């Protein structure tokens, strides 16, 4: 279940920076200006995770697009792993 972000007026960021930044430990903080959402603050660790996930998803999308247009036979998993130097885990 998604966490509902804290909503903070942008004036609070100007007046109580430390308190607002401390709220990032609980999740994103939505900054409002004139009662309208204007920006979202996230913890740096969360930002990095989001960026890594987005890059992974972009890579997966590119891979799927290439496969959709690729006329070659698919490579068996074992061969692909061997080509990458990865040993397949033993199945339980």
C-alpha positions as CSV (number, residue, x, y, z in Angstrom):
1,X,0.0,0.0,0.0
2,X,1.3,3.4,-1.0
3,X,2.2,5.9,1.8
4,X,0.2,9.1,1.6
5,X,2.7,11.9,1.4
6,X,2.9,14.7,3.9
7,X,1.6,18.0,2.6
8,X,3.5,21.1,3.7
9,X,3.1,24.8,2.6
10,X,6.2,26.1,0.9
11,X,6.4,28.8,3.6
12,X,7.0,26.0,6.2
13,X,10.1,25.0,4.2
14,X,11.4,28.6,4.4
15,X,10.6,28.9,8.1
16,X,11.3,25.4,9.4
17,X,13.7,23.7,7.0
18,X,15.0,21.2,9.5
19,X,11.6,20.0,10.5
20,X,10.4,19.6,6.9
21,X,13.6,17.8,5.9
22,X,13.1,15.5,9.0
23,X,9.7,14.5,7.6
24,X,11.4,12.9,4.6
25,X,12.3,9.9,6.7
26,X,8.6,9.0,6.6
27,X,8.3,9.4,2.8
28,X,7.9,12.1,0.2
29,X,6.7,15.6,1.2
30,X,4.4,17.6,-1.1
31,X,5.1,21.3,-1.1
32,X,2.1,23.5,-1.8
33,X,1.9,27.1,-2.9
34,X,-1.4,28.9,-2.7
35,X,-3.0,25.6,-1.7
36,X,-1.9,23.9,-4.8
37,X,0.8,21.1,-5.1
38,X,3.9,22.6,-6.6
39,X,6.8,20.2,-5.9
40,X,7.7,17.0,-4.2
41,X,10.7,16.5,-1.9
42,X,12.1,13.0,-1.5
43,X,15.0,11.6,0.6
44,X,18.2,11.3,-1.4
45,X,18.3,7.5,-0.9
46,X,14.8,7.2,-2.3
47,X,15.7,9.4,-5.2
48,X,18.6,7.2,-6.1
49,X,16.5,4.0,-5.9
50,X,13.8,5.6,-8.1
51,X,16.4,6.6,-10.7
52,X,18.0,3.1,-10.7
53,X,14.5,1.5,-11.0
54,X,13.6,3.9,-13.9
55,X,16.9,3.1,-15.7
56,X,16.3,-0.7,-15.2
57,X,12.7,-0.3,-16.6
58,X,14.1,1.7,-19.6
59,X,16.6,-1.0,-20.3
60,X,13.9,-3.7,-20.0
61,X,11.7,-1.8,-22.4
62,X,14.6,-1.4,-24.9
63,X,15.3,-5.2,-24.6
64,X,11.6,-6.0,-25.3
65,X,11.5,-3.7,-28.3
66,X,14.7,-5.3,-29.7
67,X,13.2,-8.8,-29.1
68,X,10.0,-7.8,-30.9
69,X,11.9,-6.8,-34.0
70,X,14.6,-9.5,-33.8
71,X,14.2,-12.4,-36.3
72,X,16.9,-14.6,-34.7
73,X,16.2,-17.6,-32.6
74,X,16.1,-16.9,-28.8
75,X,19.2,-17.7,-26.8
76,X,18.6,-20.3,-24.1
77,X,18.9,-19.0,-20.5
78,X,21.9,-21.2,-19.8
79,X,23.8,-19.8,-22.8
80,X,23.0,-16.2,-22.0
81,X,24.1,-16.6,-18.4
82,X,27.3,-18.4,-19.5
83,X,28.0,-15.5,-21.9
84,X,27.7,-13.1,-19.1
85,X,29.9,-15.2,-16.8
86,X,27.0,-15.9,-14.4
87,X,26.5,-19.4,-12.9
88,X,22.9,-20.5,-12.7
89,X,21.7,-21.1,-9.1
90,X,20.9,-24.7,-8.3
91,X,17.2,-25.4,-8.2
92,X,15.7,-26.6,-4.9
